[in-house]
Amino acid sequence: MGYIKSLLCAALITWALWASAMEAPEGVVYCYAKTAVEFSFDRSNQNNDVLLTVNGKTEKLMTAYSWFGSVQAPPKGFKFAILGAGKFDPLLVFEDHLLDADKHKYVKCN
């Protein structure tokens, strides 16, 4: 009986370790060349802030849900823009990809 208890205990511990290792990423990760971009919404306040991580460096940024130049219709699949700096100003979020200011297309890689 002691052998079965030990075996059952070992199986439960192994399953618990495996289940905790399978944790999903917090945000969606997109890649282009050697650049990995991840974003997730910051729910600490009522603003539409995003935590944007580029190659491991995270910063808090604002979002815009309208297309630039209100007389234009937004492109198909456009969801919102992340207002960053440099090549990430803006970072356009579409249904299946991101587009930076240099027109590089980032695709989901997680």
C-alpha angles and dihedrals in degrees: 000000000000090000092054092048091051092047092048092047092050091049092051093049091048091050092048092051092047093048093051091048091056093066112145121239115266094237140012116283121214127185138203120172105316095338121104117193125189128178135183132171118260105228095184092103142012095268122101092243122159130205104223118194119192114185091334098315113113130200134170114242141174127249133219121206098189127078116251110260103028093219090068123079112236117253117265112281096016112150107168144318128248110216107217135139136277114352089358095061096123112008104190117213116209129178093267108013148018127241121203127205090267089057093248111155115225115199129199112273103173 
